[in-house]
Each structure stands twice: as structure tokens, then as C-alpha cells.
Amino acid sequence: IISDSCNHSSIVIGARLSGAVIKVFKHQDTSDLERIIRHSIIHGQPRSRRPWTKILVVVEGIYSMEGEICDLVSVVSIVKKYKCFLFVDEAHSIGALGKTGRGICEYTGVDPASVRS
């Protein structure tokens, strides 16, 4: 799991409880996100160096503590480039963003099929 540093504590706790390896990228820093993904792909799993079977990037549509909107277009571009999975927490963006309130995907014009909300 590669998580934004400002993700809500419920995401952080859930990630820890999952038992997955967790890496954190600087808030809204897509260059840092790409660097961490590349490092993970190049070096593989920590002990065995085997390639990862899944890399999951986790962001929020609207960051609850900052009130900032995710740069979803850039995140989706990176995720597609490296064939990762993307999970977007829409807890605060559904009803608040987009012409009809459908959230960050509608607001940014991103195809919802490219993310897991």
C-alpha cells in the first residue's frame, strides 16, 4: 500500500491492520509518489526481492483535515503508467464535488472505472 501522508487515520489504521507493507508519499506530491512506486517495482518485496503482485495507491477525494482536493488526474496517470491499483476515499467528496455531486471523478473528468472508491 502506498498512502498519501495526509490520509485520514481510519485509512492508516486499516492499512496497518491489513498486514500489508505500507509506504507513505508526501502529501499531494506526485513526484514522490512516482519515486516510491518505481523503487518498489525495482527492488521488489523487502526480504525476498520477489516482484509485488499488487501495488495499491490510496488517496482521498477531499482531504478532511486540509480541505484540499486531490490531483486525481495526475495520480491516475501515474497509476496507469505503472499498472498499479488506485483506491479513492470519497467520504468527503461525494455530494460536494462534481456537477451532480458524484465526487472527485466527476469533478476532474476521470473515468470512475479507473479507480476503486
ABEGO torsion letter per residue (X at the ends): XBBBAABBAAAAAAAAAAGBBBBBBBBGBAAAAAAAAAAAAAAEBAAAGBBBABBBBBBBABBAAAGBBBBAAAAAAAAAAAGBBBBBBAAAABGABEAAGAEAAAAAGBBAAABBX
